[in-house]
């Protein structure tokens, strides 16, 4: 799936107009329209905002060009398994069982 299709699907699934999405990520409605038409893609900072807003990884927003793997346990990561920072931002390096709320969930006995 292409970035344009992912953004359109997430926006409509969440019942948002292009204007509403634009307001939430601090861009114009025209920018959202250009993303959904495939003319441009969001910049890095906007991808972070979209990731947090929709609760999906940047990898998903970009059409899942690579498989994410937890850097702790090696589990393949899907969006629902990705860990979160304290502010709710997805952390694409770890699964939610190894890392949550900005901290590792296990302790080393040594």
C-alpha angles and dihedrals in degrees: 000000000000125000091250091056094045093052093046092049094048093046095050094041088056092048095243129146120222088255092054093049091046091053093050094052097036100246135111125270086244090060090054090048091052091051091050092047091050094242093121140359127228117267121248096268092048091048087056091052092047090048092054094042095051097031094235132119123262084240089063092047089054091053096266097281091175138024113253118221129191107254090213107046102011096238115153107249126229120181094263091053099049116113123241134224120229091268092053096256112144116249106210094194099071143035120244090251094058099037131023137162093003097308139085111257098218133059129219110236092213 
